[in-house]
Amino acid sequence: MKTLKILLALFLIAVFPFGCMVGPKYVKPEQPQADSFRYSKQTGDTTKSVTTIKWSSIFNDDVLIGLIEKGIQNNYDLKIAIARLEQVQANLGMAKADLFPSFQYSGQVNSAQTFQWPSTALANMSWELDFWGKYRHQKKALQNELLATDEARKVILSNIVSNIAISYFELRDFDNQLEITIHTLETRQKAYDIINERFISGYVAELDKVQIEQQVAIAEANIPLIKRQITALENAISVLIGQVPQAIPRGKTNSELLILAEFPTSVPSALLENRPDVKRQEYLYKAAFERIGVAQAMRYPSFNISAIVGFTNIMISDLFNDGSYIQNVGGGITGPIFNFGKNKRRVDYNRKLAEEMKFNFQKTYLTAIAEVENSLQNTAMFKEEWTARNRQVVAAQKNYDLSNARYYNGYVSYLEVLDAQRSLFEAQLSLSQLTQKQLSSMVQLYKALGGGWSF
């Protein structure tokens, strides 16, 4: 009964730990502050955040949404991140168990029935009191690592969504470039047939025939190049969505795709709450900070309590008699005396490690602001550039039509037609690429602002 009372008292101590917590207290490091983003033109309520906008609501293509959903379910990088999260959860569970006593059992039967080798059936308890907060600091460190690992999962989720979307836009761009190239080839082939007939009839010089033949070959050579790029992108998207490389279904063209025109940009300090990579670095800093306390606690003595109950007897037949019963409770203390500065160096090491994590946190925050500024500028400039390129395509088409008519009416050489045709072809390809870049820049802005990628 006395032993049970002692064990009950020890359990209460475990539930309500006593002692002091050595180690510094965490203080959030200061970050550079700004009232607004440099290239943001938003006015009004700056407290709104893109975290309220779900990723599925910014696209108007069911095929693209389906590919992203498949990637979220099957992507192996995300599965690896979830496995890492579960590992940290298991480590946290082990750290919590260190706060409580551990119980073991043992038994031994000996054929030599002597006092030197008695038979035993014992249960024992051992417990190191967390007097200085060593295990509590370790638990907090692992809790922060768990949160950091979860933020890392969100970073990977964000990358999956944005990479699939951008790769899809690039794929549709190459589809459009292929269509433009095939149409250009057909136009040049028809021109070649006409000029070749006129050359055979003696109406035009061989130079005109050679020039258009060269342009036909250039268009033909572009087609397999674009097809290779399409295959590479299809394979890349297949890996992202966790399937064997195969053809990717198509939905809307890039010119038909729409993304929200504007996102609430809030204020730069809100990135600390929105961006999972920034939050991850802060949690890692907190974890490293808690381990300073672990290192400091290891410089102090540790207090240990042990208890044992059971039976022991030299005669196996009498092992469980009342006279064989034993019990004992004991306590002990151990601590360092002289170890050539090892414990002090351990504290110094963890301080410097925490300082490194702090600098990583501050650098990640500044990098996040720079990414938002770049994305804001890109979306604005791509929009202006697209408007100018679209006018260029319209003008180039008209120039080609006029040059073609002037050539067949004998006013100019075919060189002018070739120049007009090349200008039109290049302008059409540039506009196609710019449409893709404009869509991709909106996705990158949403990601940079810490958009709500999760369901």
KEDO-420546 format. One record per residue: residue in three letters; z, x, y of N, C-alpha, C, O in turn. Coordinates in steps of 0.2 Angstrom, whole numbers, plus 2048, in hexadecimal, padded with zeros to 3 digits. Atoms other than C-alpha are relative to their C-alpha. Example, Ala and Ser with C-alpha at 12.3 -4.5 7.8 and 13.67 -1.06 7.14 Angstrom:
BEGIN
ALA8008047FA82783E7EA800804806803809805SER7FF7FC7FA8248447FB8037FC8058047FF80B
// end
This chain:
BEGIN
MET8008047FA8008008008008048067FD80380BLYS8007FC7FA80480E80C7FA8038017F7804807THR8077FD7FF7F38168097FC7FB8037F77FD807LEU8058057FE7EA80680C8027FF8087FD7FE80CLYS7FE8017F97F480481D7FD8068047FA805809ILE8037FA7FC7EE8168227F97FF8007F6801805LEU8088018007DC81281D7FE7FB8057F97FC808LEU8018067FB7DD8028278008038077FC80180BALA7FF7FD7F97E380C8367FA8058027F8805807LEU8067FB7FF7D58198347FA7FC8017F67FE806PHE8058047FF7C980B8338007FD8077FA7FD80BLEU7FF8037F97CF8038447FE8068057FB80580AILE8017FB7FB7CE81484C7F88028007F5803805ALA8078008017BC8158457FC7FB8057F77FD808VAL8038057FC7B880584D8018018087FC7FF80CPHE7FF7FF7F97C080985E80280880080780A800PRO7FF7F97FF7BD81C8608048028068047FF80BPHE7FB7FD7FA7CA82686A7FD8078017F980A7FEGLY8027FA7FE7C88368737FC8008067FA7FB808CYS8058007FA7BD83C8817F98027FE7F88057F9MET8077FF8017AB83E8837FE8068047FE80680AVAL8027FA7FC7A68508887F98008017F57FC7FEGLY8078007FE7968548907FE7FC8078027F8809PRO8018037FA78D84F8A07FD7F97FF7FB7F77FALYS80380780078883D8A57F98008037F8804807TYR8078007FF7768398A67FF7FD8078027F7809VAL8028037F976F8368B87F88018007F58067FFLYS80780080075D8318BA7FD8058057FF80480BPRO8037FB7FB75383F8C37FC7FC8057F97F7804GLU8048037FB74B83B8D37F98017FF7F78067FDGLN8087FF8007388388D47FD7FF8078007FC80BPRO8048017F972C8398E37FF7F98017FD7F57FCGLN8018077FF72B8288EB7FA7FF8057F9803809ALA8058027FC71D8208F38007F88018017F57FCASP8008087FF71B80E8FB7FA7FD7FD7FA7F77FBSER80580380370A80B8F47FB8067FD7FC80C7FEPHE8057FC8036FB8138EA7FB8028067FA7FE80AARG8057FD7FB6EF81E8F57FA7FB8017F87FA806TYR8068048006E08148F08007F97FF7FB7F57FDSER7FF8078016E78038EE7FF7FC8068027FE80CLYS8018057FB6E17F58F98037FA8008027F5804GLN7FD8068016EC7E88F38057FF805809803808THR7FB8037FB6F77DE8FF8047FB7FD8027F87F8GLY7FC8068037047D18FC8068037FC8098087FDASP7FA7FF8057117D18EE7FF8077FC7FA8067F8THR8017FA8047127E38E78058017FB8068067F7THR7FB7FF8057207DF8DB7FD7FD7F98007FE7F4LYS8038038067137D78CF7FE8067FB7FD80C7FESER8017FA80570F7E28BF7FA7FD7FB7FA7F87FAVAL8058018057007E38B38037FE7F98007FC7F5THR7FD80180770D7E28A58007F87FE8017F67F9THR80080780170C7CF8A77F97FD7FE7F87F87FCILE8078028026F97CF8A37FE8037F97FE8097F8LYS8017FE8076F57D08917F98037FF7F4801803TRP8067FD8016E77DB88B7FA7FC7FE7F57FC800SER8058058036DE7CD8827FD7FC8067F87F9805SER8038047FA6DC7C48937FC8038057F9800809ILE8047FD7FB6D37D189C7F88017FD7F4803801PHE8077FF8036C37D18907FE7F97FF8017F47FDASN8038078026B77C288E7FB8017FA7F67FD7FAASP8047FF8066AF7C887E8048007FA8098047F8ASP7FC8018066B67C186E7FF8067FA8038077F7VAL8017FB8056AE7CF8638048068028078097FELEU7FC7FB7FD6B67DC86E8087FF7FE80B8047FCILE7F98028026C77D386C8028017F98078037F7GLY7FF8008076C57D285A8008077FD8048097F9LEU8007F98026C17E585880780380280A8077FEILE7FA7FD7FE6D17E98628067FD7FC80A8017FAGLU7FB8038046DC7DD8588008047F98058057F6LYS8017FD8066D57E584880380880180680A7FCGLY7FE7FA7FF6D97F684F80880180080B8057FEILE7F98008006EB7F18538037FF7F98098027F8GLN7FE8028076ED7EB8417FF8067FB8038087F7ASN8027FB8056E57FA8388008078027FF80C7FEASN8007FA7FE6E58098438058057FD80B8037FDTYR7FB7FC8046ED81883A80480480580A805803ASP7FB7FD7FB6F482084A8067FC80180B7FE802LEU7FA8047FF6FE81184D8047FF7FA80A7FE7FBLYS7FB80080670481083B80480680080A8057FEILE7FC7FA80070982283D8067FF80580C801803ALA7FB8017FB71381D84D8057FC7FD80B7FD7FFILE7FB80480371B80F8448058037FB80B8027FBALA7FD7FC80572081A83680580580380B806801ARG7FB7FC7FC7288268428067FC80380B7FF803LEU7FB8057FE73181884A8067FF7FB80C7FF7FDGLU7FB80280573981383A8048067FE80A8067FCGLN7FC7FA80273E82583680680180580B803803VAL7FA7FF7FB7488268478057FB7FF80B7FC800GLN7FB8058017508168438048027FA80A8007FAALA7FC7FE80675681D83280480580280A805800ASN7FC7FB7FE75C82C83B8067FE80480C800804LEU7FB8037FC7668218478057FD7FC80B7FD7FEGLY7FB80380576E8188398048057FD80A8047FCMET7FB7FB80277482883280580380580A805803ALA7FB7FD7FB77B82E8428057FB80280B7FD803LYS7FB8057FF78481D8448058017FA80B8007FBALA7FB80080678C82083280480680180A8067FEASP7FB7FA7FF7938318388067FE80480B802804LEU7FA8027FD79F8278438067FE7FC80B7FD7FEPHE7FB8038057A88208348018047FA7FE8097F9PRO7FE7FC8067B18278257FB8007FB7F77FB7FASER8048008067A782C8158057FF7FA80A8027FAPHE7FC8018067AD8268047FC8037FA7F68017FAGLN8037FD8067AA82F7F48047FE7FA80A7FC7FATYR7FC8018067AF82D7E27FE8067FB7F98097FCSER8027FB8057B08397D48047FF7F980A7FC7FAGLY7FD8018067B583A7C27FF8067FB7FA8097FBGLN8017FB8047B88477B58047FF7F980A7FD7F9VAL7FD8018077BC8477A28008077FD7FA80A7FCASN8007FA8037C18577998038007F98087FC7F8SER7FD8008077C385A7878068057FF80A8037FBALA7FA7FC8007D086878A8057FD8048057FD80AGLN7FB8047FD7DF85E78E80680480280B8057FFTHR7FB7FC7FD7E986A7998017FF8077FD7FB80APHE7FF8017F97F086A7AA7FB8048057F980180AGLN8057FD7FC7E28767B07FA7FC8007F67FC805TRP8068048007D58697AB8017F97FF8007F77F9PRO7FE8078017DC8587AD7FA7FB8017F57FD804SER8058057FF7D18487AC8027FC8068077FB807THR7FE8037FA7CF83F7BC7FB7FA8027F57FA7FFALA8048057FE7C882F7C48037FF8078087FC809LEU7FE7FF7F97C98317D77FB7FC8057F57FC804ALA8048027FA7C38297E8803803806809804806ASN7FE7FC7FA7C48337F87FC7FE8067F77FB805MET8028027F97C183080A80080780480580A804SER8007FB7FB7BC83D8177FD7FE8067F87FA807TRP8028037FA7BA83B829801805806807808806GLU7FF7FC7FA7B78468398007FB8067FB7F8807LEU8008047FA7BD83D8487FC8028057FB808807ASP8057FF7FB7B183C8568048018078037FD80BPHE7FC8007FB7BE8428627FD8028077FE80080CTRP8047FD7FA7B284B86E7FA7FD8027F67FE806GLY8068047FF7A483F86D7FA8037FD7F48027FFLYS8057FD80379984A8627FB7FB7FD7F57FB7FETYR80580580479283C8577FE7FB8057F87F8804ARG8028057FC7928308657FA8028057F57FE806HIS8057FD7FD78783B86F7F98007FC7F47FF7FEGLN8057FF80577C83E8607FD7F97FF7F77F87FFLYS80380780177A82B85E7FC7FE8067F77FB805LYS8048017FA7758298707FA8038007F4801803ALA8077FC80076883786E7FB7FC7FC7F57FC7FELEU80480380576182E85F7FD7F98037F87F7801GLN8028077FD76181D8687FA8018057F57FE805ASN8057FE7FB7578258767F98027FD7F48017FFGLU8067FE80374B82D86A7FD7FB7FD7F67FA7FCLEU80380680374881D8617FC7FC8067F77FA804LEU8038037FB7448158727FA8048027F4801804ALA8067FC7FE7388248767FB7FF7FB7F57FF7FCTHR8058018057308228657FC7F98007F67F97FFASP8038077FF72D80F8687FB8018067F67FD806GLU8057FF7FB7258148797FA8047FE7F5802800ALA8067FC80371A8218707FC7FB7FC7F67FC7FCARG8048058037158128657FB7FC8057F67FB804LYS8048047FA7108088757FA8058037F5802804VAL8067FC7FE70681787B7FA8007FC7F58007FEILE8068008056FC81886B7FD7F98007F77F9800LEU8028078006FA80586C7FB8008067F67FD806SER8048007FA6F380787E7FA8047FF7F5802801ASN8067FC8016E88158797FB7FC7FB7F57FD7FCILE8048038056E180B86A7FC7FA8047F67FA803VAL8038057FD6DD7FC8757FB8028057F5800805SER8057FD7FB6D58068837FA8047FD7F58037FFASN8067FC8036CB8128787FB7FB7FC7F57FD7FDILE8058058036C480386E7FC7FD8057F67FC804ALA8048047FA6BF7FA87E7FB8058037F5803804ILE8057FC7FD6B78098867FB8037FB7F58037FDSER8067FE8056AE80F8767FB7FA7FF7F57FB7FETYR8048068006A87FD8757FB7FF8067F57FE805PHE8048007FA6A17FE8877FB8057FF7F5804801GLU8057FB80169980E8837FB7FF7FB7F58007FBLEU8058028056918078737FB7FB8037F57FC802ARG8048057FD68A7F887D7FB8048057F6801806ASP8047FC7FB68480588A7FA8037FC7F48037FEPHE8057FD80367A80E87D7FB7FB7FD7F57FD7FCASP8058058026737FE8767FB7FE8057F57FD804ASN8048027FA66D7FA8877FB8068027F5805803GLN8047FA7FF66680C8897FA8007FB7F58027FDLEU80580080565D80A8797FB7FA8017F57FC800GLU8058067FF6557F987E7FC8028067F6801806ILE8047FE7FA65080188F7FB8057FE7F5805800THR8057FB8026488108867FB7FD7FC7F57FF7FDILE80580380463F8058797FB7FC8057F57FD804HIS8048047FC6387FA8877FC8058047F6804806THR8047FB7FD63380A8917FB8037FC7F58047FELEU8047FD80462B8118827FA7FB7FF7F47FD7FFGLU80580580162180187F7FB8008067F57FF806THR8048007FA61B8018917FC8068017F6806802ARG8047FA8006168138907FB8017FB7F58037FCGLN80580180560D8108807FA7FC8027F47FE800LYS8068057FE6038028877FC8048067F6804806ALA8037FC7FB5FF80D8967FC8067FD7F68077FFTYR8037FB8045FA81B88A7F97FD7FD7F48007FEASP8068038035EE8108817FB7FE8057F57FF803ILE8058027FB5E680A8917FC8068027F6807803ILE8037F97FD5E481C8987FC8037FB7F78077FDASN8047FC8065DE8238877F97FD8007F48007FFGLU8078048005D08158877FC8028067F6804805ARG8047FE7FA5CB81A8997FE8077FF7F9809802PHE8017F98015CC82C8947FA8017FC7F58057FDILE8068008045C08298867FA7FE8037F4801801SER8058037FC5B581F8917FD8058067F8804809GLY8027FC7FA5B582D89E8027FE8077FF80180CTYR7FE8027F95BD8248AC806804803807804809VAL7FA7FC7FE5CD82F8AD8008077FD7FD8087F8ALA7FF7FA8025D18418AB8058017FA8097FD7F9GLU7FC7FF8055D984989C80780180280C7FF7FELEU7F97FF7FD5E884D8A78047FA80080A7FA7FEASP7FC8068005ED83B8A98027FE7F88077FB7F7LYS7FE8018075EC8398968068047FD80A8017FAVAL7FB7FB8035F78488928077FE80480C7FF800GLN7FA8017FD60484389F8037FA7FE8097FA7FCILE7FC8068036078318988028017F98067FF7F7GLU7FF7FF8076068388878078047FF80B8037FBGLN7F97FC7FF61584488C8057FB80180B7FC7FEGLN7FA8057FE61F8358938017FC7FA8077FA7F9VAL7FF80480661C82B8838058047FB8098027F8ALA7FC7FC80462383A87980780180280C8017FEILE7FA8007FD63283B8858047FA7FE80A7FB7FCALA7FC8068026378298828018007F88067FD7F6GLU7FF80080763482B86F8068047FE80A8037FAALA7FB7FB80164083A86F8077FD80280C7FF7FEASN7F98037FE64E8308788037FB7FB8097FB7FAILE7FD80580464F82386B8048027FA80A8007F9PRO7FB7FE80565682D85C80680380380B803800LEU7FA7FD7FD6628368688057FA80280B7FB800ILE7FB8067FE66982586E8027FD7F98087FB7F9LYS7FE80280666981F85C8068047FD80B8017FAARG7FA7FC80267482E8578067FF80480C7FE800GLN7FA8027FC68082A8658037FA7FE8097F97FEILE7FE80780368181885F8048017FA8097FE7F9THR7FD80080668581D84E80780480080C8027FDALA7F97FC7FF69382A8548057FB80380B7FC801LEU7FB8057FD69B81C85E8027FB7FB8087F97FBGLU7FF80480569A8108508058037FB80A7FF7F9ASN7FB7FD8046A381C84580780180380C801800ALA7FA7FF7FD6B08208528047FA80180A7FA800ILE7FD8067FF6B480E8558037FE7F98087FB7F8SER7FE8028076B580B8428078047FE80B8017FBVAL7FA7FC8016C28198418067FD80480C7FC802LEU7FB8037FC6CC81184F8027F97FE8087F87FEILE7FE8068026CC8008478028017F88037FC7F5GLY7FD7FF8076D18088367FB7FE7FA7FE7FB7F5GLN8058028056C180582C7FB8057FE7FB80A802VAL8057FC8026B480E8237FA8008057F87FA807PRO8058017FB6A681382F7FA7FC7FE7F87FC7F9GLN80580580269A8058307FD7FD8078007FF80CALA8028037FA6907FB83D8057FC8038097F8800ILE7FB8047FC69A7F384B7FC7FA8027F77FA805PRO8038067FE6977E184F7FF80080880380380BARG8018007F96907DE8618027F98038017F47FFGLY7FF8067FD6957D186D7FC7FF8077F6800806LYS8038007F96917D08807FE80680280180C800THR8027FA7FD6877DD8898058028058097FE808ASN7FC7FE7FB68F7E78967FF7FC8068047FB80ASER8018047FA6877DD8A48037F97FF8047F6804GLU7FD80780168E7CD89C80880180080B7FC801LEU7F97FF8006A07D589A8037FF80780080280BLEU7FC8007FA6AD7D18A78078037FF80A8017F9ILE7F97FE8016BE7D98AA8037FE8077FF7FE80CLEU7FD8027FA6CA7D38B77FE8048067FF80B805ALA8037FD7FA6C47D88C880680580380580A805GLU7FA7FC7FD6D67DE8CE8067FF7FC8077FA7F9PHE7F98008036E77E28C780580180580480580APRO7FB7FE7FB6F77E28D08038077FF8058097FATHR7FE7F98006FB7F48D4807801801809807800SER7F97FF7FF70D7F18D98018078047FD808808VAL7FF7FA7FC7158018E08018067FB8028057F5PRO8007FA8057158138D88078007FB8068027F5SER7F97FF8037288128D38007FB7FA8047FC7F5ALA8018058067238038C77FE8037FA7FF8007F5LEU8037FD80671A80F8BC8068027FB8058037F5LEU7FB7FE80472B8148B68027FB7FB8057FC7F5GLU7FE80680472E8038AF7FA7FE7FB7FA7FB7F6ASN80680280471B8008A97FD8047FB7FC8027F6ARG8047FC80471480F8A28058037FA80A8067FBPRO7FC7FE80671A8138908018077FF80680A7FDASP7FF7F9801717825891805803805808808803VAL7FB7FE7FB7228278A18077FE7FD80B8027FDLYS7F980280373081D8988028047FA8078067F9ARG7FF7FC80672E827888803807803808809800GLN7FD7F97FE7318388928077FF80380B804802GLU7F98007FE74083189A8057FF7FB80B8027FBTYR7FB80180574882B88A8018077FC8068097FALEU7FF7F980374483D883805804804809808801TYR7FB7FC7FB74D8448928077FE7FE80C8027FELYS7F980280175C83988F8038027F98088047F8ALA7FE7FD80775C83E87C8028078018088097FEALA7FE7F97FF75C85088180780180480B806802PHE7FA8007FC76A84D88E8067FF7FC80B8027FCGLU7FA8028047758458818028067FB8088077F9ARG7FF7FB80577385487580480680480780A800ILE7FB7FB7FC77C85F8838077FE7FE80B8037FDGLY7F980280278B85587F8028017F98078037F7VAL7FF7FE80778985886C8028078008068097FCALA7FF7F980178886A86F80780280380A807801GLN7FA7FF7FD79786A87B8067FE7FB80B8027FBALA7FB8038057A186086E8018057FA8078067F8MET7FF7FB80679E86E86180480680280580A7FEARG7FB7FB7FD7A887A86C8077FF7FF80B8037FFTYR7F98028007B88708698027FF7F97FD7FF7F4PRO7FE8018077C286E8597FF7F97FE7FE7F4802SER8018078037BE86084D8067FE7FC8098037F9PHE7FB8038047CB8558457FE7FC7FA7F97F87FBASN8038038077C98508338067FC7FD80C7FF7FDILE7FB8048047D38438297FD7FF7F97F77FD7F8SER8038028077D18418168067FD7FC80C7FD7FEALA7FC8048047D98368097FD8007F97F78007F8ILE8028008077D98357F68047FC7FC80A7FC7FDVAL7FD8058057DE8287E97FD8007FA7F78017F9GLY8038018067DC8277D78058027FA80B8017FBPHE7FC7FE8067E282D7C67FE8077FD7F98097FETHR8017F98037E483E7BE8058017FA80B7FF7FBASN7FB7FF8057EC8427AD7FC8057FB7F68057FAILE8037FC8057EA84F79F7FD7FD7FA7F97FF7F6MET8028048067E88427927FC7FA8027FD7F6807ILE8058057FF7D98377938037F97FF8017F4803SER7FD8078027E282878B8057FE8058067F8805ASP7FB8027FC7EF8287987FE80180880280080CLEU8037FF7F97E382A7A78027FB8058037FC80BPHE7FF8057FC7E68197AE8077FD8008087F7802ASN7F98028007F98187AC80280080780080480BASP7FD8007F98048157BB802807802802809808GLY7FE7FA7FF80A8267B97FB8058027FC80B805SER8067FB7FF7F982E7BB7FD7FE8087F980280ATYR8038027F97F68257CD802806805808808805ILE7FF7FC7FB7F58317DB7FD7FE8077F87FA807GLN8038017FA7F282F7EE802805805808808805ASN7FE7FB7FB7F283A7FD7FB7FF8067F57FE806VAL8038007F97ED83A810801806803807808804GLY7FF7FA7FD7EA84A8197FC8008077F77FD807GLY8047FF7FA7E485082A7FF80780180380B7FFGLY8027F97FF7DC8608307FD8018077FA7FD80AILE8047FE7FA7D586983F7FD8077FF7FF80B7FCTHR8047FA8007C78768407FD8018077FB7FC80AGLY8037FE7FA7C087F84F7FE80780080080B7FDPRO8037F98007B688E854805805804809802808ILE7FB7FB7FD7C089E8597FB8058047FC80680APHE8057FB7FD7B28AB85C7FA8007FC7FA8027F6ASN8068008037A08AA8587FB8038047F5801804PHE8057FC7FC7988B68647FC7FC8057F67FD806GLY8048047FB7938A88717FB7FB7FD7F77F9801LYS80580480378989E8658017F98027FC7F6804ASN7FF8077FE79188D86A7FE7FF8077FB7FA80ALYS8028007F978F89187D7F88008007F67FD804ARG8078007FF77D89687A7FD7F97FE7F77F7800ARG80380780277A8858718007FB8057FC7F8806VAL8008057FA78087C8807FB8028057F77FE808ASP8057FE7FC77588788B7F97FE7FE7F47FC802TYR8068018037668848807FE7F88017F97F6803ASN8018078007688718808007FE8087FC7F9809ARG8018017F976A8718937F98028037F67FE806LYS8067FE7FE75A87A8957FA7FB7FD7F57FA800LEU80580480375186F8898007F98037FB7F6804ALA8008067FC7578608937FD8008067F97FC809GLU8037FE7F97518688A37F88007FF7F47FD803GLU80780080274086A89A7FD7F98007F87F7802MET8028088007408578968007FD8067FC7F8807LYS8008037FA7448538A77FA8028047F77FD807PHE8067FE7FD73585D8AE7FA7FC7FD7F67FA801ASN80580380372A8558A18007F88037FA7F6804PHE8008067FE7308448A77FD7FF8077F97FB809GLN8028007F972D8488B97F88018017F57FE805LYS8077FF80071C84F8B57FC7FA7FE7F67F9801THR8038068037178408AB7FF7FA8057FA7F7806TYR8018057FB71B8358B97FB8018067F77FD808LEU8057FF7FB71183E8C67F98007FD7F47FE800THR80780180470283F8B97FE7F98007F97F7801ALA80180780170482C8B77FD7FD8077F97FA807ILE8038037FA7028298CA7F98038027F57FF804ALA8077FD7FF6F38358CB7FB7FC7FC7F57FB7FEGLU8058048046EB82B8BD7FE7FA8037F97F7803VAL8028067FD6ED81B8C67FC8018067F77FD807GLU8047FE7FA6E68238D67F98017FE7F57FE801ASN8077FF8026D78298CD7FD7FA7FD7F77F97FFSER8038078036D48188C47FF7FC8067FA7F8806LEU8018047FB6D680F8D47FA8028047F57FE806GLN8067FE7FC6C981A8DD7FA7FF7FC7F57FD7FEASN8058008046BE81A8CE7FD7F88007F77F7801THR8028078006BD8078CD7FD7FE8077F87FA807ALA8038027F96B98058E07FA8048007F5801803MET8067FC7FF6AC8138E07FB7FE7FB7F57FE7FDPHE8058038056A480D8D07FC7FA8027F67F9801LYS8028067FE6A27FC8D77FB8018067F57FE806GLU8057FF7FB6998038E77FA8047FD7F58027FFGLU8057FC80368F80F8DD7FB7FB7FC7F57FC7FCTRP8048048046898018D17FC7FC8057F67FA803THR8048047FB6837F68E07FA8048037F5802803ALA8057FC7FE6798058E67FB8017FB7F58017FCARG8047FF8066728098D57FC7FA7FE7F67FA7FCASN80480680166D7F78D37FA7FF8057F57FD803ARG8058017FB6637F78E37FB8057FE7F58047FFGLN8057FB80265B8078DD7FB7FE7FA7F57FF7FAVAL8048038056557FF8CD7FB7FB8027F57FB800VAL8048057FE64E7F08D67FA8048047F4802803ALA8057FD7FC6457FC8E27FB8047FC7F58057FDALA8047FC80463F8088D47FB7FB7FC7F57FD7FBGLN8048048046387F98CA7FA7FE8057F47FE803LYS8058027FB62E7F38DA7FB8068017F5805802ASN8047FA7FF6288058DD7FB8017FA7F68037FBTYR8047FF8066228078CB7FA7FB8007F47FC7FEASP8058058006197F68CC7FA8028057F4801803LEU8057FF7FB6107FB8DC7FC8067FF7F6806800SER8037F980260C80D8D67FB7FE7FB7F58017FBASN8058018066048068C67FA7FC8037F57FD800ALA8058047FD5FA7F98D07FB8058047F5804804ARG8047FB7FC5F48078DC7FC8057FC7F68067FDTYR8047FC8055EF8128CD7FA7FD7FD7F48007FDTYR8068048045E48058C47FB7FE8057F67FC803ASN8058027FB5DC8018D57FD8078037F9806808GLY8037F97FE5D88148D78028038067FE807809TYR7FE7FE7FA5E28178E68048077FF80480B804VAL7FC7FA8015EE8258DF7FF8027F97FC7FF7F5SER8017FD8075EF8318D08067FD7FC80A7FA7FETYR7FB8028045F982D8C180780380080C8017FELEU7FA7FC7FF60683A8C68057FB80480B7FB802GLU7FC8047FD60D82D8D28037FB7FC8097F97FDVAL7FD80580460F8208C58058037FB80A8007FALEU7FB7FD80561882C8B980680180480C800801ASP7FA7FF7FC6248318C78047F980180A7F9800ALA7FD8077FF62781E8CA8037FE7FA8097FB7FAGLN7FE80280662981B8B88078047FE80B8017FBARG7FA7FC8016368298B68067FE80480B7FE801SER7FA8027FB6408248C58037F97FD8097F87FDLEU7FD8068026418128BE8048017F98097FE7F8PHE7FC7FF8076468188AC80780380180C8017FEGLU7FA7FC7FF6538248B38057FB80480B7FB802ALA7FC8057FC65A8168BF8037FB7FB8097F97FCGLN7FE80580565B8098B18068037FB80B8007FALEU7FB7FC8046658168A680680180480C800801SER7FB7FF7FC67081A8B48047FA80280A7FA801LEU7FD8067FF6748088B88047FE7FA8097FB7FASER7FD8028066788058A68068047FF80C8017FDGLN7FA7FC8016848148A58057FE80580B7FE803LEU7FB8017FB68C80F8B58047F97FF8097F8800THR7FD80680268F7FD8AF8068017FB80B7FE7FBGLN7FB7FE8056988058A080680380380C802802LYS7FB7FD7FD6A28108AB8057FC80580B7FC805GLN7FC8057FC6A78028B78057FC7FB80B7FB7FDLEU7FC8048046AE7F88A88068047FD80B8027FDSER7FB7FB8026B78078A180580280580B803803SER7FB7FE7FB6BF80B8B18057FB80180B7FC803MET7FB8057FF6C77FA8B28058007FA80B7FF7FBVAL7FC7FF8056CE7FD8A180580680180B805800GLN7FC7FA7FE6D580E8A68057FE80580A801805LEU7FB8027FA6DD8068B68057FC7FD80B7FD7FETYR7FB8048036E57F98AB8058047FC80B8037FCLYS7FC7FC8046EC80689F80480580580A806803ALA7FC7FC7FB6F18128AE8067FC80380B7FF804LEU7FB8047FC6FB8048B68067FE7FB80B7FB7FDGLY7FB8028057058018A57FF7F97FE8047F57FDGLY8018078026FC7F18A08037FE7FA8058027F6GLY7FC8028067047E68937FB7FF7FA7F87FA7F9TRP8048008066FB7EB8848027FD7FA7FE7FB7F5SER7FE8038067067E48778007F88017FE7F5806PHE8008078017067D28718067FC8038077F6803
// end
